[in-house]
Amino acid sequence: MDKRVLRGHRIRAFRLVVTTLVGVALASGIASGHVRYVTTAEEAGEGLTFLVAALTTPFNVIALGSGATMVALSAAAYLRLRPFPRDVSVFRETMRGYSDLLPWLLRLGFGLPLVGAGFAGYYFNPIVDPVGIASLARILQIGMGFALLFGLATRTVAAVGLGIFLLSIPAEPLLLYSLEWIPGFLAIGILGGGRPSADQTFGRIATAEGTVYGRLDPFNSLSKRVTRATDPLRKYLPVIIRVGTGLAFMFVGVSEKLLAPEWGLNVVQRYGLTDLLPVPAELWVLGAGLSELALGLFLLVGLFTRASALVALFVFTLTLFGIPDDPVLAHIGLFSLASALLITGAGPWALDNLIGAAKSARAVPFSDTDAESTDPADDRDGDRRVPTDDWRMALKRDQLGPRQYTS
């Protein structure tokens, strides 16, 4: 059979599978997210009783089994057919080209929620009141948030924020519903301010010859030592983000839905989700909880990491449309972490590295008619484009500047 015809059959088969999966995702994605933020139910309900009753209903079992089968078949079809190899290759390389924006992305993703929490009067998430003196906690969050937004003393702010969050958990266990703060602060602490940031600006002035500030700045030498100490940790940044985000999804799916069915059932009833898709309310809750559990597990083990990150972004967006009064600021941190994974990919210790889903673009040859790349990370070697450095090296180069960087 002609290769073009065979490729056409493969693409059509893959499109059919993807279309079916989108329908399954629509059924559960709207009910995903932090239902604790919007539920009016006072009791969580009996999780074990709910699961036994729901999972012994034939319709629910068939629906959930069909969805799981679709996901498994789609993954197997992708690995077998490898559709759109050129598209996937270009997408990965394009994402890696944004590596210099990672610190800025994460600073925005966690600086804005801090400022919002301070002004709104809650503590890291909307269901927790400020610990200790309320006004002091609000001012502290606002100050840390603006410092992250401006990129001022970034690593110090991230370390302080992480310490405060961890120390507050014993007093306010509900903070566990916002586990994303832990990988967020860790990632910012490793990366620093990046560019554009106040830290980079002051650093450039301090190292320039003949500047008055350079003779007075007491922090530049310390900043360089901290940067040298954190540089070896950069290769683990995707793991920190991936594992932290995965655990956050899994915890919310289990604790807010599967083990607290009344909260989820209340949200389904309150927003009329059964009118949107006429299935039993318990199937909505089960679908959302199991979807988040599976998505978190995929991220945790690094399986189809970029695809899982895209699904996470889709779920967030769908939730905001399906549940209009869900607090947007409370989800921005997870938005930024999922977006960061699109840039970094799975990193080490991931199943993607075993199954080839994270295969480099160097395995996809370019034709003689391909346009020359304008990405400095790309180079020519015969008729193949070979990335000369990865996202970590590109990030280091952009932060240090071309004169200070050596590979």
C-alpha positions in Angstrom: 0.0 0.0 0.0 1.2 3.5 -0.8 2.8 5.2 2.2 0.7 8.3 1.8 -2.5 6.3 1.8 -1.4 4.3 4.8 -0.5 7.5 6.6 -3.9 8.9 5.8 -5.6 5.9 7.3 -3.5 6.2 10.4 -4.4 9.9 10.8 -8.1 9.3 10.3 -8.1 6.5 12.9 -6.2 8.7 15.4 -8.7 11.6 14.8 -11.6 9.2 15.6 -10.0 8.2 18.8 -9.2 11.8 19.8 -12.8 12.9 19.1 -14.2 10.2 21.3 -11.8 11.1 24.1 -12.8 14.7 23.9 -16.4 13.7 24.5 -15.3 11.7 27.6 -13.3 14.6 28.9 -16.2 17.0 28.5 -18.3 14.7 30.7 -15.9 14.9 33.6 -13.8 18.0 33.1 -16.4 20.5 34.1 -16.9 18.9 37.5 -13.2 18.8 38.1 -11.3 21.4 40.2 -11.6 22.4 43.8 -15.3 21.8 44.6 -14.5 22.7 48.2 -14.3 26.3 47.0 -17.9 26.4 45.7 -19.9 23.7 47.5 -22.6 24.7 50.0 -22.8 21.2 51.5 -21.9 21.1 55.2 -21.3 17.3 55.3 -18.7 15.5 53.2 -20.6 12.2 53.2 -19.5 8.6 53.5 -16.9 8.1 50.9 -16.7 4.3 51.1 -20.4 3.8 51.1 -20.7 6.1 48.1 -17.9 4.3 46.2 -19.5 0.8 46.8 -22.9 2.0 45.7 -21.7 3.8 42.7 -19.3 1.1 41.5 -21.9 -1.6 41.8 -24.2 0.2 39.4 -23.9 -1.4 36.0 -24.4 1.8 34.0 -21.6 3.6 36.0 -19.2 0.6 35.6 -19.8 0.4 31.8 -19.3 4.2 31.4 -16.2 4.3 33.5 -14.8 1.1 31.9 -15.4 2.5 28.4 -13.6 5.7 29.3 -10.6 3.9 30.7 -10.5 1.6 27.7 -10.6 4.6 25.3 -7.7 6.2 27.1 -5.6 2.9 27.0 -6.4 2.4 23.3 -5.6 6.0 22.4 -2.2 5.7 24.2 -1.5 2.4 22.5 -2.6 3.8 19.1 -0.3 6.8 19.5 2.7 4.7 20.4 2.0 2.3 17.5 1.1 4.8 14.8 3.2 7.9 15.8 0.9 10.3 13.9 2.1 13.8 13.1 5.8 13.2 14.0 6.9 16.5 12.4 4.2 18.5 14.2 5.1 17.0 17.5 8.8 17.6 16.9 8.3 21.3 16.1 5.9 21.7 19.0 8.5 20.3 21.5 11.3 22.4 20.1 9.1 25.5 20.1 8.2 24.9 23.8 11.8 24.4 24.7 12.6 27.8 23.1 10.5 29.5 25.8 12.8 28.2 28.6 14.1 31.7 29.4 10.6 32.7 30.3 10.2 29.9 32.9 11.1 32.1 36.0 8.8 34.9 34.8 5.9 32.4 34.2 6.2 30.9 37.7 6.6 34.3 39.3 3.4 35.5 37.8 1.6 32.2 38.5 2.3 32.5 42.2 2.8 36.2 42.7 -0.7 37.1 41.5 -2.5 34.6 43.8 -0.5 35.9 46.8 -1.6 39.5 46.1 -5.2 38.3 45.5 -5.2 36.3 48.7 -3.9 39.3 50.7 -6.5 41.7 49.4 -9.4 39.2 49.5 -8.5 38.3 53.1 -7.8 34.6 52.9 -4.6 32.6 53.5 -3.1 30.9 50.4 -6.5 29.4 49.4 -10.1 30.7 49.7 -11.3 28.3 52.4 -8.5 29.1 54.9 -8.7 32.2 57.1 -5.4 34.0 57.9 -3.3 32.3 60.6 -2.4 34.5 63.6 -2.9 38.2 63.2 -5.1 38.6 60.2 -3.9 42.0 59.1 -0.2 40.9 59.3 -0.9 37.8 57.3 -2.6 39.8 54.6 0.2 42.4 54.4 2.8 39.6 54.3 1.1 37.9 51.4 0.7 41.1 49.5 4.3 42.0 50.1 5.6 38.6 49.0 3.3 38.6 46.0 4.5 42.0 44.7 8.1 40.9 45.3 7.6 37.9 43.1 5.9 39.9 40.4 8.8 42.4 40.3 11.4 39.6 40.7 12.9 41.3 43.8 14.9 39.1 46.2 13.1 36.2 44.4 14.9 33.3 46.0 14.6 34.7 49.5 10.8 35.4 49.1 10.3 31.8 47.7 12.2 30.3 50.7 10.2 32.4 53.2 6.9 31.6 51.5 7.7 27.9 51.5 8.7 27.9 55.1 5.5 29.8 56.1 3.3 27.5 54.1 4.8 24.3 55.6 4.7 25.6 59.1 1.1 26.7 58.7 -0.2 23.2 57.7 -0.4 21.8 61.2 -2.5 24.7 62.3 -4.6 24.8 59.1 -4.7 21.3 57.5 -7.0 22.7 54.8 -3.9 24.2 53.2 -3.3 20.6 51.8 -5.9 21.5 49.2 -3.3 23.9 47.8 -0.3 21.6 47.6 0.8 23.4 44.4 2.4 26.1 46.5 5.2 23.6 47.5 6.5 22.8 44.0 5.8 26.4 43.0 8.0 27.9 45.7 10.7 25.2 45.2 10.8 25.9 41.5 11.1 29.6 41.9 13.8 29.2 44.5 15.8 27.1 42.1 15.4 29.3 39.1 15.6 32.7 40.7 14.2 35.9 39.2 15.2 35.2 35.6 14.3 38.0 33.2 12.8 40.4 33.2 13.2 41.0 36.9 14.5 43.5 39.4 17.1 40.9 40.5 18.6 40.7 37.0 18.6 44.5 36.6 20.4 45.1 39.9 22.8 42.3 39.1 23.7 43.8 35.7 24.3 47.2 37.3 26.4 45.7 40.1 28.7 43.8 37.6 29.1 46.6 35.1 32.3 48.6 35.3 32.4 52.0 36.8 28.9 51.9 38.5 28.5 53.5 41.9 25.9 50.8 42.8 28.5 48.1 42.0 30.8 49.4 44.7 27.9 49.6 47.3 25.9 46.5 46.6 26.3 44.0 49.4 24.2 41.3 47.9 25.8 40.6 44.5 28.5 38.2 45.7 26.0 36.3 47.9 23.6 36.1 45.0 26.3 34.5 42.8 27.1 31.9 45.5 23.4 31.0 45.8 23.1 30.7 42.0 26.2 28.4 41.9 24.7 26.3 44.7 21.3 26.0 43.0 22.6 25.4 39.5 23.0 21.6 40.0 19.3 21.4 41.0 18.0 22.8 37.7 18.0 19.4 36.0 15.5 18.2 38.6 13.1 21.1 38.1 10.8 19.1 35.8 10.6 16.4 38.4 9.7 18.8 41.2 7.0 20.4 39.1 5.7 17.2 37.7 5.5 15.3 41.0 4.1 18.3 42.9 1.4 18.9 40.4 0.6 15.2 40.1 0.2 14.9 43.9 -2.0 18.0 44.0 -4.4 16.5 41.4 -4.5 13.2 43.1 -5.1 14.6 46.5 -8.0 16.8 45.3 -9.5 14.0 43.2 -9.6 11.6 46.2 -10.3 13.9 49.1 -12.8 16.3 47.5 -14.7 13.9 45.4 -14.2 10.2 45.9 -14.1 10.4 49.7 -16.3 13.5 50.1 -19.2 12.7 47.7 -21.7 15.1 49.1 -19.5 18.1 48.2 -19.3 16.9 44.6 -23.0 16.0 44.4 -23.9 19.4 45.7 -21.9 21.1 43.0 -23.5 18.9 40.3 -26.9 19.8 41.5 -26.2 23.4 42.2 -24.9 24.1 38.7 -27.3 21.8 36.8 -24.6 19.6 35.3 -27.0 16.7 34.8 -28.9 18.9 32.4 -25.8 19.5 30.4 -25.1 15.7 30.2 -28.0 13.5 31.4 -26.1 10.9 33.4 -26.5 10.1 37.1 -25.0 12.7 39.5 -22.8 10.1 41.1 -21.2 9.4 37.7 -20.3 13.0 37.4 -18.5 12.9 40.7 -16.9 9.5 40.0 -15.8 10.7 36.6 -14.2 13.9 37.9 -12.5 12.2 40.8 -11.1 9.3 38.8 -10.0 11.6 36.0 -8.1 13.8 38.4 -6.6 10.7 40.1 -5.5 9.3 36.7 -4.2 12.7 35.4 -2.2 13.1 38.6 -0.8 9.6 38.3 0.3 10.3 34.7 2.1 13.4 35.8 3.6 11.7 38.9 5.3 9.0 36.8 6.0 11.2 33.8 3.8 9.4 31.3 2.8 11.5 28.3 3.8 14.5 30.3 3.2 17.3 27.8 -0.1 15.8 26.8 -1.1 15.4 30.4 -0.2 19.1 31.0 -2.4 20.1 28.1 -5.3 18.0 29.5 -4.8 19.8 32.9 -5.0 23.2 31.2 -8.1 22.1 29.4 -9.7 20.9 32.6 -8.9 24.2 34.4 -10.4 26.2 31.5 -13.5 24.0 31.3 -14.1 24.3 35.0 -14.0 28.0 34.9 -16.8 28.0 32.2 -18.8 25.3 33.9 -18.5 26.7 37.4 -18.6 30.5 36.9 -18.1 31.5 40.6 -15.0 29.3 41.0 -12.2 31.6 42.2 -9.9 32.1 39.2 -6.9 33.4 41.2 -6.9 30.2 43.3 -6.1 28.1 40.2 -3.4 30.3 38.6 -0.6 28.5 40.4 -1.6 25.2 38.9 -2.0 26.9 35.5 1.6 28.1 35.6 2.9 24.7 36.7 1.1 22.9 33.9 2.4 25.5 31.4 5.9 25.0 32.7 5.7 21.3 32.0 4.9 22.1 28.4 8.3 23.8 28.3 10.4 21.4 30.3 8.8 18.1 29.4 9.1 15.2 31.8 12.7 15.5 32.8 14.6 12.6 34.4 13.0 9.6 36.2 10.0 9.5 33.9 8.3 6.8 31.9 8.4 9.0 28.9 12.1 8.4 28.7 11.4 4.6 28.4 8.6 4.6 25.9 10.1 7.3 23.6 7.3 9.9 24.1 10.1 12.4 25.0 12.2 11.5 22.0 14.3 14.4 20.8 13.6 16.3 17.6 17.0 15.1 16.2 15.3 11.8 15.4 13.0 13.5 12.8 14.9 14.4 9.6 14.2 17.6 7.7 13.8 17.8 4.0 16.0 20.0 1.8 13.0 22.4 1.4 12.7 23.1 5.1 13.2 26.7 6.0 16.2 27.5 8.1 15.5 27.7 11.8 15.6 31.1 13.6 15.9 29.4 17.0 19.4 29.7 18.4 19.0 26.3 19.9 18.8 24.7 16.4 21.7 23.9 14.1 22.2 22.1 10.9 23.9 18.7 10.5 23.3 17.5 7.0 19.6 17.4 6.4 18.8 17.1 10.2 18.2 19.8 12.7 20.2 19.1 15.9 19.4 21.0 19.1 22.8 22.2 20.4 21.6 22.7 24.0 18.5 21.8 26.1 16.2 24.0 28.1 18.5 24.2 31.1 21.5 25.4 29.1 19.3 27.9 27.2 17.9 29.3 30.5 21.4 29.6 32.0 22.6 31.4 28.9 19.8 33.9 28.9 20.2 34.6 32.6 23.9 35.1 32.6 24.2 36.8 29.2 26.3 35.8 26.2 29.6 37.0 27.5 29.4 35.1 30.8 28.0 31.8 29.4 30.1 28.9 28.5 28.6 25.5 27.7 
